[in-house]
Amino acid sequence: MHPNHRPPRTGRKRRTRLRQWIARRRRIALAHMLRGACYGIGTGAIGLAFIWLERLM
């Protein structure tokens, strides 16, 4: 065993930190998904508007 390696931590503190890390990442992932959905809806709406305008002309 390498002298600089410490044994893994155990206990509630480690589990709590892991849960907090996952919760932060989940919020970030949901925020990115919402942003992507909004961009997709906006792009689709602009595309439909241009198709509608082309048909009118």
ZAMAR-872358 format. One record per atom (N, C-alpha, C): x, y, z. Coordinates in pm, whole numbers, padded with zeros to 5 digits, always signed. Atoms other than C-alpha are relative to their C-alpha. Layout:
% residues N
XYZ...
//
This chain:
% residues 57
+00085-00118+00000+00000+00000+00000+00089+00124+00000-00077-00123+00011+00128+00342-00092-00021+00083+00126+00014-00073-00128+00198+00558+00217-00086+00126-00011+00080-00123+00015+00017+00863+00071-00150-00028-00014+00140+00033+00016-00310+00678+00014-00065-00022+00136+00075+00019-00124-00558+00708+00295-00111-00101-00025+00113+00093+00019-00824+00444+00353-00127+00079-00031+00123-00071+00033-01168+00535+00216-00080+00034+00125+00083-00042-00113-01394+00729+00446-00131-00076-00002+00128+00066-00011-01706+00561+00569-00088+00079+00096+00090-00062-00096-02008+00667+00765-00101+00091-00065+00111-00083+00047-02295+00908+00738+00048+00124-00074-00047-00123+00062-02088+01211+00644+00028-00023-00149-00030+00032+00140-01969+01042+00325-00128-00017-00080+00127+00020+00072-02321+00934+00228-00074+00131-00019+00067-00129+00010-02459+01280+00300+00064+00084-00110-00070-00077+00103-02193+01443+00083-00030-00056-00139+00031+00062+00128-02262+01193-00194-00141+00038-00045+00138-00039+00034-02636+01268-00182-00006+00146-00044-00001-00140+00037-02568+01641-00194+00061+00020-00139-00065-00009+00130-02334+01596-00493-00097-00043-00110+00096+00049+00098-02598+01393-00680-00114+00100-00017+00109-00097+00008-02869+01647-00595+00042+00123-00080-00048-00115+00077-02656+01932-00733+00008-00034-00148-00012+00039+00140-02585+01744-01053-00136-00021-00064+00135+00020+00053-02952+01652-01094-00062+00134-00036+00055-00132+00029-03053+02017-01072+00064+00061-00124-00070-00053+00116-02788+02114-01325-00048-00070-00127+00047+00076+00117-02897+01837-01564-00141+00042-00038+00138-00044+00030-03263+01941-01534-00001+00140-00059-00007-00135+00054-03170+02303-01598+00045-00003-00146-00045+00011+00139-02982+02204-01915-00109-00058-00089+00109+00058+00079-03273+01990-02032-00109+00103-00026+00101-00104+00017-03517+02278-01975+00046+00103-00102-00054-00097+00095-03290+02518-02162-00005-00056-00141+00003+00062+00132-03261+02274-02452-00142-00008-00055+00140+00006+00044-03638+02228-02464-00048+00138-00045+00040-00136+00037-03688+02605-02472+00061+00041-00133-00064-00031+00128-03435+02646-02753-00068-00076-00113+00067+00080+00102-03604+02365-02944-00136+00055-00037+00133-00058+00024-03949+02518-02905+00013+00131-00077-00021-00128+00069-03819+02859-03011+00042-00019-00144-00046+00027+00136-03639+02719-03313-00114-00053-00086+00114+00053+00073-03947+02524-03416-00101+00107-00035+00097-00108+00025-04171+02829-03381+00050+00093-00110-00056-00087+00104-03937+03044-03592-00006-00070-00136+00006+00076+00125-03916+02769-03854-00141-00003-00058+00139+00001+00046-04294+02739-03873-00044+00138-00049+00035-00136+00042-04327+03118-03897+00056+00029-00138-00059-00023+00132-04089+03129-04193-00071-00082-00108+00074+00081+00097-04270+02843-04367-00135+00066-00031+00128-00068+00017-04600+03026-04312+00016+00124-00087-00025-00121+00080-04452+03350-04452+00031-00033-00145-00032+00039+00138-04312+03171-04759-00126-00040-00076+00124+00042+00067-04654+03024-04836-00089+00121-00031+00080-00120+00025-04816+03369-04810+00052+00079-00118-00058-00082+00107-04576+03523-05061-00012-00065-00133
//
